[in-house]
Amino acid sequence: MKKWILISPVVLLLAACGSGSESESGSEKDFADQLLGKWEQPCTVSNGNQGRQMFLEFYAQDVTISQTVYSDTSCEFPYIDSAQDGSYTVSSSPDNTFYFIDFRTKVTYLGFYEDFFIAVLNSDQVCGYDDWAVGVKRDVTNCQGEISYSFAGDLIMPVILEGGRLYITDGSSTPSSTYFDKVE
């Protein structure tokens, strides 16, 4: 059996937060409440010739983190989709200047937009599927022996909200250039 290796340009796989946990302090709950909804990262260029865009969708205790890699730098032509569904919790930094989001993966999905990939995936029955289709994501959670992907597991990310944007930080209260805008 062939092993597929997919290396998507996930420099930062991020999460952002919210949990209805009763152990949250007032500020953590307020922060989590502000994060409910959909967030979108602007199109960024990676590997010199590909666009990449990440999306976050927060619910009371669950989150979906997804990424689309595009075959162009303006994020018009999707190439690969990846997504993770999971749960999350929020905690504040010791000095209360930023928050940590602890994301726990439950399910991982991959989808492809190139006919060539679809034909080979179906021919090889990758992950037991012989009905891969363009733009349709499949559950690949238990397929690590057949397909590898860099959109990986459990992580903890430091974040801040500033000016209506969600920023990934370096573990300080200083915003980085990686941010998300709220779209819903």
C-alpha positions in Angstrom: 0.0 0.0 0.0 1.3 3.5 -0.9 1.7 6.1 1.8 0.5 9.6 0.9 2.3 12.5 2.5 0.7 15.9 2.4 2.6 18.8 3.7 0.4 21.8 3.8 2.0 25.1 4.7 0.7 25.3 8.2 3.2 27.5 9.8 0.9 28.3 12.7 -2.0 26.0 13.4 -4.0 28.1 15.6 -6.9 28.0 17.8 -9.0 30.5 19.5 -11.2 29.8 22.3 -14.2 29.6 24.4 -15.6 27.1 26.7 -18.6 27.0 28.9 -16.5 25.5 31.7 -17.6 26.6 35.1 -14.0 26.9 36.2 -13.4 29.9 34.0 -13.0 33.2 35.7 -15.1 36.2 34.7 -12.5 37.6 32.3 -11.9 34.2 30.7 -15.7 33.7 30.2 -16.0 37.3 28.7 -13.1 36.5 26.4 -14.6 33.2 25.3 -18.0 34.9 24.7 -16.3 37.4 22.4 -14.8 34.6 20.3 -18.1 32.8 19.5 -18.7 32.9 15.8 -16.6 32.7 12.6 -13.2 34.2 12.1 -11.2 34.4 8.9 -7.5 35.0 8.2 -6.7 37.1 5.1 -5.1 35.4 2.2 -1.4 34.9 2.8 1.3 33.7 0.4 3.3 30.6 1.3 5.9 28.6 -0.6 6.2 31.6 -3.0 3.4 30.6 -5.3 0.5 29.3 -3.1 -2.1 31.2 -1.2 -3.3 30.0 2.2 -6.2 31.0 4.3 -7.3 29.7 7.7 -10.8 29.9 9.3 -12.0 29.4 12.9 -15.5 28.7 14.0 -16.2 28.8 17.8 -19.2 27.3 19.5 -19.9 27.1 23.3 -17.4 24.2 23.8 -16.4 23.1 20.3 -14.3 24.6 17.6 -13.6 24.0 13.9 -10.2 25.0 12.6 -9.8 24.8 8.8 -7.3 25.8 6.2 -7.5 26.0 2.4 -4.4 25.9 0.3 -4.8 27.6 -3.1 -2.8 27.0 -6.3 -2.5 30.8 -6.8 -1.4 33.7 -4.6 -4.8 35.5 -4.6 -6.7 32.6 -3.0 -9.1 32.1 -5.9 -8.4 28.4 -6.9 -8.5 25.9 -4.0 -6.1 23.0 -4.1 -6.4 21.3 -0.7 -8.8 21.7 2.3 -8.1 20.5 5.8 -10.2 20.8 8.9 -10.2 19.7 12.5 -13.2 19.5 14.8 -12.5 19.5 18.5 -13.0 21.1 21.8 -11.2 23.9 23.6 -10.8 25.7 26.9 -9.5 29.1 27.7 -7.1 30.3 30.5 -5.5 33.6 31.1 -1.8 34.3 31.3 -0.3 34.7 34.7 -0.2 38.5 34.3 -3.6 38.6 32.6 -2.3 40.3 29.4 -3.2 37.5 27.0 -5.0 34.1 26.9 -4.2 30.5 26.1 -6.5 28.4 24.0 -6.1 24.7 24.6 -7.4 22.9 21.5 -8.1 19.1 21.5 -8.6 17.4 18.2 -11.5 14.9 17.8 -11.8 14.5 14.0 -9.5 15.5 11.0 -10.8 16.0 7.4 -9.0 16.4 4.1 -10.4 17.4 0.7 -8.8 17.9 -2.7 -9.7 20.0 -5.8 -7.4 18.4 -8.4 -8.8 15.6 -10.6 -5.4 13.9 -10.7 -5.4 13.6 -6.9 -8.9 12.3 -6.8 -8.2 9.6 -9.4 -5.2 8.3 -7.6 -6.9 8.5 -4.2 -9.8 6.4 -5.5 -7.6 4.0 -7.4 -5.5 3.4 -4.2 -8.7 3.4 -2.0 -6.8 5.7 0.4 -8.3 5.6 3.9 -10.8 2.9 2.6 -12.6 5.4 0.3 -13.1 4.7 -3.3 -15.5 7.7 -3.8 -13.2 10.7 -3.2 -14.7 13.7 -5.0 -13.5 17.2 -5.9 -14.1 19.6 -3.0 -15.5 16.9 -0.6 -13.7 16.5 2.7 -13.3 13.0 4.1 -12.6 11.9 7.6 -8.9 10.9 7.8 -8.6 10.8 11.6 -7.6 7.1 11.7 -5.6 7.0 8.4 -2.2 8.1 9.7 -0.6 5.0 8.2 -1.9 5.8 4.7 -1.9 9.6 4.7 0.2 12.0 6.6 -0.6 15.7 7.0 0.9 18.6 8.8 -2.4 19.8 10.1 -1.8 18.2 13.4 -3.4 17.5 16.7 -3.7 19.0 20.1 -2.1 22.4 20.8 -2.1 25.4 23.0 -1.9 28.8 21.5 -1.4 32.3 23.1 -3.8 34.9 21.7 -5.1 38.4 22.3 -8.1 40.3 21.0 -7.2 43.8 19.9 -9.1 46.3 17.7 -11.7 43.6 16.8 -9.0 41.2 15.6 -7.8 37.9 17.1 -4.0 37.7 17.1 -1.7 34.8 17.7 1.1 36.1 20.0 4.5 34.9 21.0 3.4 34.5 24.6 3.2 38.2 25.3 0.7 41.0 25.0 2.3 42.1 21.6 0.2 41.2 18.6 1.9 39.3 15.8 1.2 39.7 12.1 -1.0 36.6 12.2 -4.5 37.6 12.8 -8.2 36.8 12.1 -11.1 39.1 11.5 -14.6 38.2 12.8 -17.0 37.5 9.9 -20.0 36.4 11.9 
